[in-house]
Amino acid sequence: MSADEAEALRVRLTATQAQRLRELGADPLTLDAVYADATTRDAAFKQHEDGFVRDGRRRLQESRADGRAPLLVELETCLRTALGGAGFVEVVTPVIITTDALAKMGIGHAHPLREQVFWLDDGRCLRPMLAPNLYTLLRRLGRIWSRPFGIFEVGPCFRRDSKGASHLNEFTMLNLVELGRPAEQCRARLEELAALVMDATGIEEYALVRTESEVYGEMVDVEVKGAEVCSAGCGPNPLDGNWGIVEPWVGLGFGLERLIMARENYPNIERAGRSLSYVDGVRLNI
């Protein structure tokens, strides 16, 4: 019997079994395993499922006993502490923005990103990003505060994003921006701020990768094991004139659920987000 024939006789998890283990947190090696026959496969599936169920119940009991906050809340707290300690001021802005605000970001009627926006009535939508509101505050605070100064916001954003293990329709962003630092210092400052956030998150290994944005043009992504967790850049940018910004700036936008997914090695982002199916990363149908 050839090697190909032998492989054909080996069996894999059924689609239902694989989905169940994926929801419970199985790693790719477990999901891709092959077995000599269906009986062996079914026994292995049951063993894996029982193990994940026991571990999930234990973690939920520990969360209840400790009164531990969800990982998303814990991360928000750590980031607020780190950025406040670095001199950044937290702001809280509206979730509903106008179509004019999107247009100022270069997202006009013909832009493909408009298809991902959750529209309300009267030319309003749920914000797909925090940048429009932060631009407005930078201009207004810039009339009052000396340079350089930094602000940040942590809050929900909404996009009709593509389906996949790393996308959510409702997700949590951290955006931080610093205005008025000399242009020649901006790239070094970007790296410094990325390190500040990643240290607060508890992720030691990451890479800065040059990329292109549909809105901003040349950008820098922060990646963990090849997965993007942040999009960052330096200004001035052609969009800045729409907001009355004429000074250099440094800005970074992190997806908090992606940070948790990367740190905890979750196989899907739903475990890290706002959910009725998971609590603290534990699937509830156990």
Residue pairs with C-beta under 8 A, 6 or more apart in sequence:
7 34
9 36
10 34
10 35
10 36
11 34
11 35
11 36
11 37
11 38
11 41
12 18
12 32
12 33
12 34
12 35
12 41
13 21
13 31
13 33
13 41
13 45
17 41
17 45
18 31
20 45
20 49
21 30
21 31
21 45
21 48
21 49
21 52
22 31
22 267
22 268
23 268
23 277
23 283
23 285
24 49
24 52
24 53
24 56
24 283
24 286
25 52
25 266
25 267
25 271
25 281
25 283
26 48
26 52
26 267
27 265
27 267
28 267
30 48
33 44
35 41
35 44
52 283
52 286
53 286
56 282
56 283
56 286
57 286
59 280
59 281
59 282
60 279
60 280
60 282
62 68
63 279
63 280
68 74
68 280
69 77
70 279
70 280
71 260
71 264
71 272
71 280
71 281
72 172
72 256
72 257
72 260
72 272
72 273
72 274
75 201
75 256
75 259
75 260
76 154
76 172
76 174
76 256
78 200
78 201
79 154
79 174
79 197
79 200
79 201
79 256
80 90
80 154
81 200
82 196
82 197
82 199
82 200
83 90
83 150
83 152
83 176
83 196
83 197
83 200
84 90
86 150
86 193
86 196
87 149
87 150
88 150
88 151
88 152
88 176
88 178
89 149
89 150
89 151
89 152
90 151
90 152
90 153
90 154
91 133
91 134
91 137
91 151
91 152
91 153
92 153
92 155
93 130
93 133
93 134
93 136
93 137
93 153
93 155
94 127
94 133
95 126
95 127
95 155
95 156
96 120
96 124
96 125
96 126
96 127
97 124
97 125
97 126
97 127
97 132
97 133
98 123
98 124
98 125
99 123
99 124
99 125
100 123
101 132
101 133
102 108
102 114
102 117
102 125
102 128
102 132
104 132
104 135
104 239
104 242
104 243
105 129
105 131
105 132
105 215
105 239
105 242
106 215
106 239
107 113
107 114
107 117
107 215
108 114
111 214
112 214
113 128
113 214
113 215
115 160
116 128
116 159
116 160
116 161
117 125
117 126
117 128
117 159
117 160
118 125
118 126
118 128
118 158
118 159
118 160
118 169
119 125
120 126
126 157
126 158
127 133
127 157
127 158
128 157
128 158
128 159
129 157
129 173
129 175
129 253
130 153
130 155
130 157
130 173
130 175
130 253
131 175
131 215
131 251
131 253
133 153
134 151
134 153
134 175
134 177
134 251
135 240
135 242
135 243
135 245
136 243
137 151
138 151
138 177
138 179
138 243
138 245
138 249
139 243
139 244
139 245
141 149
141 151
142 149
142 179
142 180
142 245
142 247
147 179
147 180
147 181
147 247
148 178
148 179
148 180
148 181
149 178
149 179
149 180
150 176
150 177
150 178
150 179
151 176
151 177
152 174
152 175
152 176
152 177
153 173
153 174
153 175
154 172
154 173
154 174
154 256
155 172
155 173
156 170
156 171
156 172
156 173
156 274
157 170
157 171
157 172
157 173
158 169
158 170
158 171
159 169
159 171
160 169
161 167
161 168
161 169
165 267
165 268
165 269
166 227
166 258
166 261
166 268
166 269
167 269
168 257
168 269
168 270
168 273
170 273
170 274
171 255
171 256
171 257
171 273
172 255
172 256
172 257
172 273
172 274
173 253
173 254
173 255
173 256
174 197
174 252
174 253
174 254
174 256
175 251
175 252
175 253
175 254
176 193
176 197
176 251
176 252
177 249
177 250
177 251
177 252
178 189
178 193
178 249
178 250
178 251
179 245
179 247
179 248
179 249
180 247
180 248
180 249
181 189
181 248
181 249
181 250
182 248
183 234
183 248
186 234
186 235
186 248
186 249
186 250
187 234
189 250
190 220
190 232
190 233
190 234
190 250
190 252
191 208
193 232
193 250
193 252
194 206
194 208
194 222
194 230
194 232
194 252
197 230
197 252
197 254
198 204
198 206
198 222
201 259
201 263
202 263
203 224
203 259
203 262
203 263
205 224
205 225
206 222
206 223
206 224
206 229
207 222
207 223
207 224
208 220
208 221
208 222
208 223
209 220
209 221
209 222
209 223
210 218
210 219
210 220
210 221
211 218
211 219
211 220
211 221
211 231
212 218
212 219
213 219
213 231
213 233
215 239
216 233
216 237
216 239
217 237
217 238
218 233
219 231
219 232
219 233
220 231
220 232
220 233
221 228
221 230
221 231
221 232
222 228
222 229
222 230
222 231
222 232
222 252
222 254
223 229
224 262
224 263
225 262
227 258
227 261
227 262
228 258
229 254
229 255
229 258
229 259
229 262
230 252
230 253
230 254
230 255
231 252
231 253
232 250
232 251
232 252
232 253
233 250
233 251
234 248
234 249
234 250
234 251
235 245
235 247
235 248
235 249
235 250
235 251
236 245
236 246
236 247
236 248
236 249
240 246
240 249
256 272
257 269
257 272
257 273
258 269
258 272
260 266
260 272
260 281
261 268
261 269
261 271
261 272
264 271
264 272
264 281
266 272
266 281
270 277
270 278
271 278
271 281
271 283
272 281
276 284
277 283
277 284
277 285
278 284
